[in-house]
């Protein structure tokens, strides 16, 4: 039977069960979400470098390999000028030492101009190669930035997952502690009810003995139910509950409270 001690204490404790069940459910969902975030973090992809970076690099490398665009035309012009000068010497009727000197001068000038042209070509290629190197460095820096961006995103997601795991652990621990407290309180409440019931039964059996009246019994019953006599008892129930794991205790409490 549900006597006032059990109704006031035990049922009050049972009313806490939905909250504990909710804490366990929240902890479970947080742990599940943390696992999903961990998987998400592992699958974070590095963003592709923007096309314009590779376009600029390819163009710079092509320029570095091809050299000065006007090189061929400039060389052909030098060769043509030299040929014209030599033809003029032959057609001018210059002979002997004068002709030899004139021809040497034309060839020397041609060689000088070609040397200067090649030097200009070299400088042009070097400049283009430097540009290509700068473009390559730019691509490398952008790739590094994208890698860091990927790592930062992974760390951000993993931090969220870790926070959820910590919260899940805290919620579960709190729920387990509440289960223990509720079981202990319920055992005490049940024990008080059992002890009170035994006291009332003993008092009732005294009616008619040694002048013990029905009013005496009623006074004893009231004192037991509402006074300070309903203490102790229920040791076996408390011991049984204490022997359970927190999960078993919660399942037992849910059964008592008819929670599906």
LUMTI-984381 format. One record per residue (C-alpha): residue in one letter; z, x, y; residue number from 1. Coordinates in Angstrom, 3 decimals, always signed. Each point is the difference from the previous one (the first is absolute). Layout:
BEGIN
+------+----------+----------+----------+------+
! resn !       up !     east !    north ! resi !
+------+----------+----------+----------+------+
!    A !        Z !        X !        Y !  NUM !
...
+------+----------+----------+----------+------+
This chain:
BEGIN
+------+----------+----------+----------+------+
! resn !       up !     east !    north ! resi !
+------+----------+----------+----------+------+
!    X !   +0.000 !   +0.000 !   +0.000 !    1 !
!    X !   -0.685 !   +1.158 !   +3.587 !    2 !
!    X !   +3.354 !   +0.256 !   +1.720 !    3 !
!    X !   +0.258 !   +0.692 !   +3.760 !    4 !
!    X !   +0.443 !   +3.768 !   -0.460 !    5 !
!    X !   -3.295 !   +0.284 !   -1.857 !    6 !
!    X !   -1.766 !   -2.422 !   +2.315 !    7 !
!    X !   +1.150 !   +1.852 !   +3.109 !    8 !
!    X !   -0.451 !   +3.554 !   -1.286 !    9 !
!    X !   -2.325 !   +0.041 !   -2.991 !   10 !
!    X !   -2.582 !   -2.417 !   +1.372 !   11 !
!    X !   +0.091 !   +1.770 !   +3.330 !   12 !
!    X !   -0.832 !   +3.229 !   -1.807 !   13 !
!    X !   -2.770 !   -1.658 !   -1.992 !   14 !
!    X !   -1.543 !   -1.159 !   +3.268 !   15 !
!    X !   -0.676 !   +3.671 !   +0.798 !   16 !
!    X !   -2.293 !   +0.420 !   -3.005 !   17 !
!    X !   -3.254 !   -1.122 !   +1.722 !   18 !
!    X !   +0.539 !   +2.646 !   +2.654 !   19 !
!    X !   +0.509 !   +2.680 !   -2.663 !   20 !
!    X !   -3.067 !   -1.181 !   -1.911 !   21 !
!    X !   -1.976 !   +0.208 !   +3.227 !   22 !
!    X !   +1.220 !   +3.555 !   +0.600 !   23 !
!    X !   -1.195 !   +1.026 !   -3.446 !   24 !
!    X !   -3.349 !   -1.693 !   +0.615 !   25 !
!    X !   -0.412 !   +1.677 !   +3.381 !   26 !
!    X !   +0.856 !   +3.383 !   -1.545 !   27 !
!    X !   -2.572 !   -0.592 !   -2.746 !   28 !
!    X !   -2.720 !   -0.976 !   +2.474 !   29 !
!    X !   +0.790 !   +2.988 !   +2.226 !   30 !
!    X !   -0.273 !   +2.368 !   -2.953 !   31 !
!    X !   -3.303 !   -1.573 !   -1.019 !   32 !
!    X !   -1.385 !   +0.306 !   +3.532 !   33 !
!    X !   +1.177 !   +3.613 !   +0.187 !   34 !
!    X !   -1.978 !   +0.746 !   -3.166 !   35 !
!    X !   -3.077 !   -1.632 !   +1.505 !   36 !
!    X !   +0.373 !   +2.106 !   +3.145 !   37 !
!    X !   +0.364 !   +3.183 !   -2.050 !   38 !
!    X !   -3.254 !   -0.802 !   -1.780 !   39 !
!    X !   -1.630 !   -0.801 !   +3.328 !   40 !
!    X !   +1.141 !   +3.350 !   +1.403 !   41 !
!    X !   -1.522 !   +1.863 !   -2.954 !   42 !
!    X !   -3.319 !   -1.736 !   +0.592 !   43 !
!    X !   -0.281 !   +0.680 !   +3.737 !   44 !
!    X !   -3.466 !   +1.460 !   +0.505 !   45 !
!    X !   -1.006 !   +2.618 !   +2.493 !   46 !
!    X !   -2.380 !   -1.424 !   +2.606 !   47 !
!    X !   -3.541 !   +1.365 !   +0.039 !   48 !
!    X !   -0.888 !   +2.310 !   +2.857 !   49 !
!    X !   -2.143 !   -1.650 !   +2.647 !   50 !
!    X !   -3.775 !   +0.630 !   -0.468 !   51 !
!    X !   -0.477 !   +1.566 !   +3.428 !   52 !
!    X !   +2.139 !   +2.982 !   -1.032 !   53 !
!    X !   -2.292 !   +0.870 !   -2.921 !   54 !
!    X !   -3.142 !   -0.742 !   +2.040 !   55 !
!    X !   +1.053 !   +2.465 !   +2.704 !   56 !
!    X !   +0.860 !   +2.644 !   -2.607 !   57 !
!    X !   -3.315 !   -0.357 !   -1.833 !   58 !
!    X !   -1.991 !   +0.234 !   +3.221 !   59 !
!    X !   +1.906 !   +3.102 !   +1.111 !   60 !
!    X !   -0.564 !   +1.709 !   -3.361 !   61 !
!    X !   -3.709 !   -0.761 !   +0.091 !   62 !
!    X !   -0.286 !   +1.475 !   +3.501 !   63 !
!    X !   +1.901 !   +3.107 !   -1.092 !   64 !
!    X !   -2.431 !   +0.528 !   -2.886 !   65 !
!    X !   -3.243 !   -0.753 !   +1.867 !   66 !
!    X !   +0.602 !   +2.146 !   +3.074 !   67 !
!    X !   -1.656 !   -0.297 !   +3.422 !   68 !
!    X !   -2.547 !   -2.851 !   +0.043 !   69 !
!    X !   -2.449 !   +1.944 !   +2.267 !   70 !
!    X !   +0.247 !   +3.250 !   -1.960 !   71 !
!    X !   -3.338 !   -0.390 !   -1.781 !   72 !
!    X !   -1.896 !   -0.911 !   +3.151 !   73 !
!    X !   +1.590 !   +2.850 !   +1.978 !   74 !
!    X !   -0.906 !   +2.558 !   -2.701 !   75 !
!    X !   -3.548 !   -1.277 !   -0.201 !   76 !
!    X !   -0.323 !   +0.287 !   +3.782 !   77 !
!    X !   +1.209 !   +3.616 !   -0.064 !   78 !
!    X !   -2.459 !   +0.886 !   -2.781 !   79 !
!    X !   -2.843 !   -1.711 !   +1.846 !   80 !
!    X !   +0.746 !   +1.823 !   +3.242 !   81 !
!    X !   +0.017 !   +3.335 !   -1.803 !   82 !
!    X !   -3.291 !   -0.798 !   -1.738 !   83 !
!    X !   -1.606 !   -0.923 !   +3.299 !   84 !
!    X !   +1.255 !   +3.235 !   +1.588 !   85 !
!    X !   -1.413 !   +2.113 !   -2.839 !   86 !
!    X !   -3.337 !   -1.805 !   +0.198 !   87 !
!    X !   -0.149 !   +0.668 !   +3.725 !   88 !
!    X !   +0.575 !   +3.709 !   -0.659 !   89 !
!    X !   -2.856 !   +0.114 !   -2.518 !   90 !
!    X !   -2.364 !   -2.009 !   +2.170 !   91 !
!    X !   +0.887 !   +1.992 !   +3.122 !   92 !
!    X !   -1.600 !   +3.135 !   -1.344 !   93 !
!    X !   +3.178 !   +2.029 !   +0.205 !   94 !
!    X !   -0.131 !   +2.958 !   -2.355 !   95 !
!    X !   +1.987 !   +2.983 !   -1.012 !   96 !
!    X !   +3.500 !   +0.637 !   +1.145 !   97 !
!    X !   -0.063 !   -2.841 !   +2.487 !   98 !
!    X !   -0.906 !   -2.512 !   -2.700 !   99 !
!    X !   +2.684 !   +1.333 !   -2.333 !  100 !
!    X !   +2.605 !   -0.183 !   +2.720 !  101 !
!    X !   -1.026 !   -3.535 !   +0.938 !  102 !
!    X !   +0.128 !   -1.169 !   -3.587 !  103 !
!    X !   +3.425 !   +1.601 !   -0.501 !  104 !
!    X !   +1.281 !   -1.719 !   +3.096 !  105 !
!    X !   -1.246 !   -3.414 !   -1.203 !  106 !
!    X !   +1.545 !   +0.471 !   -3.459 !  107 !
!    X !   +3.269 !   +1.265 !   +1.471 !  108 !
!    X !   +0.197 !   -3.020 !   +2.274 !  109 !
!    X !   -0.772 !   -2.330 !   -2.922 !  110 !
!    X !   +2.748 !   +1.589 !   -2.082 !  111 !
!    X !   +2.475 !   -0.289 !   +2.897 !  112 !
!    X !   -0.788 !   -3.670 !   +0.552 !  113 !
!    X !   +0.293 !   -0.758 !   -3.722 !  114 !
!    X !   +3.341 !   +1.832 !   -0.139 !  115 !
!    X !   +1.289 !   -2.007 !   +2.947 !  116 !
!    X !   -1.279 !   -3.207 !   -1.598 !  117 !
!    X !   +1.795 !   +0.801 !   -3.258 !  118 !
!    X !   +3.174 !   +0.780 !   +1.935 !  119 !
!    X !   -0.268 !   -3.348 !   +1.736 !  120 !
!    X !   -0.611 !   -1.627 !   -3.380 !  121 !
!    X !   +3.113 !   +1.683 !   -1.395 !  122 !
!    X !   +2.136 !   -1.127 !   +2.913 !  123 !
!    X !   -1.343 !   -3.521 !   -0.364 !  124 !
!    X !   +0.790 !   -0.067 !   -3.725 !  125 !
!    X !   +3.457 !   +1.431 !   +0.628 !  126 !
!    X !   +0.717 !   -2.656 !   +2.598 !  127 !
!    X !   -1.175 !   -2.715 !   -2.341 !  128 !
!    X !   +2.056 !   +1.466 !   -2.808 !  129 !
!    X !   +3.075 !   -0.055 !   +2.228 !  130 !
!    X !   -0.727 !   -3.615 !   +0.794 !  131 !
!    X !   -0.351 !   -0.736 !   -3.705 !  132 !
!    X !   +3.341 !   +1.685 !   -0.650 !  133 !
!    X !   +1.627 !   -2.096 !   +2.708 !  134 !
!    X !   -1.486 !   -3.148 !   -1.505 !  135 !
!    X !   +1.292 !   +1.098 !   -3.402 !  136 !
!    X !   +3.455 !   +0.531 !   +1.462 !  137 !
!    X !   -0.205 !   -3.446 !   +1.564 !  138 !
!    X !   -0.826 !   -1.513 !   -3.380 !  139 !
!    X !   +2.866 !   +1.909 !   -1.585 !  140 !
!    X !   +2.449 !   -1.143 !   +2.671 !  141 !
!    X !   -1.104 !   -3.612 !   -0.424 !  142 !
!    X !   +0.355 !   +0.255 !   -3.788 !  143 !
!    X !   +3.496 !   +1.407 !   +0.476 !  144 !
!    X !   +0.855 !   -2.830 !   +2.382 !  145 !
!    X !   -1.212 !   -2.583 !   -2.505 !  146 !
!    X !   +2.032 !   +1.660 !   -2.754 !  147 !
!    X !   +3.121 !   -0.078 !   +2.177 !  148 !
!    X !   -0.710 !   -3.625 !   +0.835 !  149 !
!    X !   -0.162 !   -0.772 !   -3.727 !  150 !
!    X !   +3.286 !   +1.816 !   -0.661 !  151 !
!    X !   +1.716 !   -1.762 !   +2.901 !  152 !
!    X !   -1.112 !   -3.382 !   -1.328 !  153 !
!    X !   +1.277 !   +0.899 !   -3.477 !  154 !
!    X !   +3.357 !   +1.105 !   +1.431 !  155 !
!    X !   +0.270 !   -3.184 !   +2.066 !  156 !
!    X !   -0.598 !   -2.227 !   -3.018 !  157 !
!    X !   +2.306 !   +2.058 !   -2.210 !  158 !
!    X !   +2.739 !   -0.239 !   +2.639 !  159 !
!    X !   -0.325 !   -3.790 !   -0.072 !  160 !
!    X !   +0.167 !   +0.065 !   -3.797 !  161 !
!    X !   +3.106 !   +2.197 !   +0.067 !  162 !
!    X !   +1.694 !   -2.311 !   +2.509 !  163 !
!    X !   -0.718 !   -2.975 !   -2.263 !  164 !
!    X !   +1.366 !   +1.847 !   -3.033 !  165 !
!    X !   +3.200 !   +0.851 !   +1.851 !  166 !
!    X !   +0.359 !   -3.581 !   +1.169 !  167 !
!    X !   -0.678 !   -1.241 !   -3.525 !  168 !
!    X !   +2.667 !   +2.277 !   -1.418 !  169 !
!    X !   +2.489 !   -1.088 !   +2.669 !  170 !
!    X !   -0.707 !   -3.704 !   -0.608 !  171 !
!    X !   +0.347 !   +0.411 !   -3.749 !  172 !
!    X !   +3.221 !   +1.967 !   +0.364 !  173 !
!    X !   +1.434 !   -2.634 !   +2.348 !  174 !
!    X !   -1.010 !   -2.763 !   -2.393 !  175 !
!    X !   +1.607 !   +1.822 !   -2.936 !  176 !
!    X !   +3.203 !   +0.513 !   +1.976 !  177 !
!    X !   +0.009 !   -3.679 !   +0.951 !  178 !
!    X !   -0.507 !   -0.955 !   -3.640 !  179 !
!    X !   +2.996 !   +2.108 !   -0.957 !  180 !
!    X !   +2.131 !   -1.539 !   +2.725 !  181 !
!    X !   -1.092 !   -3.514 !   -0.913 !  182 !
!    X !   +0.649 !   +0.543 !   -3.693 !  183 !
!    X !   +3.432 !   +1.384 !   +0.761 !  184 !
!    X !   +0.784 !   -2.906 !   +2.312 !  185 !
!    X !   -1.374 !   -2.514 !   -2.468 !  186 !
!    X !   +2.081 !   +1.478 !   -2.785 !  187 !
!    X !   +3.070 !   -0.261 !   +2.196 !  188 !
!    X !   -0.819 !   -3.582 !   +0.948 !  189 !
!    X !   -0.596 !   -0.989 !   -3.621 !  190 !
!    X !   +3.187 !   +1.741 !   -1.000 !  191 !
!    X !   +1.951 !   -1.891 !   +2.624 !  192 !
!    X !   -1.459 !   -3.264 !   -1.235 !  193 !
!    X !   +0.871 !   +0.771 !   -3.609 !  194 !
!    X !   +3.521 !   +1.096 !   +0.928 !  195 !
!    X !   +0.493 !   -3.087 !   +2.154 !  196 !
!    X !   -1.194 !   -2.228 !   -2.816 !  197 !
!    X !   +2.452 !   +1.621 !   -2.395 !  198 !
!    X !   +2.857 !   -0.433 !   +2.494 !  199 !
!    X !   -0.798 !   -3.700 !   +0.434 !  200 !
!    X !   -0.164 !   -0.536 !   -3.755 !  201 !
!    X !   +3.390 !   +1.640 !   -0.424 !  202 !
!    X !   +1.499 !   -2.113 !   +2.786 !  203 !
!    X !   -1.388 !   -3.225 !   -1.445 !  204 !
!    X !   +1.552 !   +0.738 !   -3.383 !  205 !
!    X !   +3.461 !   +0.136 !   +1.638 !  206 !
!    X !   -0.075 !   -3.643 !   +1.144 !  207 !
!    X !   +2.976 !   -1.819 !   -1.505 !  208 !
!    X !   +1.780 !   +3.219 !   -0.935 !  209 !
!    X !   +3.309 !   +0.855 !   +1.636 !  210 !
!    X !   -0.530 !   -2.540 !   +2.755 !  211 !
!    X !   -3.478 !   +1.328 !   +0.900 !  212 !
!    X !   -1.771 !   -2.972 !   +1.594 !  213 !
!    X !   -3.575 !   -0.956 !   +0.717 !  214 !
!    X !   +0.636 !   +0.754 !   +3.667 !  215 !
!    X !   +1.234 !   +3.450 !   -0.955 !  216 !
!    X !   -3.261 !   +0.496 !   -1.874 !  217 !
!    X !   -2.030 !   -1.228 !   +2.978 !  218 !
!    X !   +1.845 !   +2.384 !   +2.301 !  219 !
!    X !   -0.609 !   +2.866 !   -2.416 !  220 !
!    X !   -3.658 !   -0.930 !   -0.322 !  221 !
!    X !   -0.506 !   -0.068 !   +3.756 !  222 !
!    X !   +1.839 !   +3.280 !   +0.393 !  223 !
!    X !   -2.185 !   +1.553 !   -2.677 !  224 !
!    X !   -3.251 !   -1.306 !   +1.434 !  225 !
!    X !   +0.691 !   +0.541 !   +3.674 !  226 !
!    X !   +2.920 !   +2.404 !   +0.050 !  227 !
!    X !   +0.374 !   +3.615 !   -1.121 !  228 !
!    X !   +0.435 !   -0.432 !   -3.736 !  229 !
!    X !   -3.705 !   +0.124 !   -0.832 !  230 !
!    X !   -0.122 !   +3.762 !   -0.417 !  231 !
!    X !   -0.773 !   +2.294 !   -2.838 !  232 !
!    X !   -1.688 !   -1.021 !   -3.243 !  233 !
!    X !   -3.646 !   +0.245 !   -0.917 !  234 !
!    X !   +0.356 !   +3.587 !   -1.145 !  235 !
!    X !   -2.404 !   -0.473 !   -2.885 !  236 !
!    X !   -2.690 !   -1.526 !   +2.246 !  237 !
!    X !   +0.397 !   +2.765 !   +2.579 !  238 !
!    X !   -0.207 !   +2.613 !   -2.737 !  239 !
!    X !   -3.177 !   -1.546 !   -1.402 !  240 !
!    X !   -1.656 !   -0.121 !   +3.423 !  241 !
!    X !   +1.101 !   +3.542 !   +0.802 !  242 !
!    X !   -1.654 !   +1.239 !   -3.187 !  243 !
!    X !   -3.404 !   -1.266 !   +1.141 !  244 !
!    X !   -2.597 !   +1.993 !   +1.967 !  245 !
!    X !   -0.683 !   -1.255 !   +3.534 !  246 !
!    X !   -3.310 !   -1.463 !   -1.197 !  247 !
!    X !   +1.759 !   -1.839 !   -2.860 !  248 !
!    X !   +2.676 !   -1.235 !   +2.380 !  249 !
!    X !   -2.672 !   -1.370 !   +2.371 !  250 !
!    X !   -1.770 !   -1.744 !   -2.895 !  251 !
!    X !   +3.337 !   -1.528 !   -1.052 !  252 !
!    X !   +0.731 !   -1.178 !   +3.515 !  253 !
!    X !   -3.502 !   -1.446 !   +0.315 !  254 !
!    X !   +0.549 !   -1.920 !   -3.223 !  255 !
!    X !   +3.291 !   -1.416 !   +1.313 !  256 !
!    X !   -1.645 !   -0.931 !   +3.283 !  257 !
!    X !   -3.064 !   -1.486 !   -1.782 !  258 !
!    X !   -2.449 !   +2.315 !   +1.798 !  259 !
!    X !   -3.337 !   +0.286 !   -1.811 !  260 !
+------+----------+----------+----------+------+
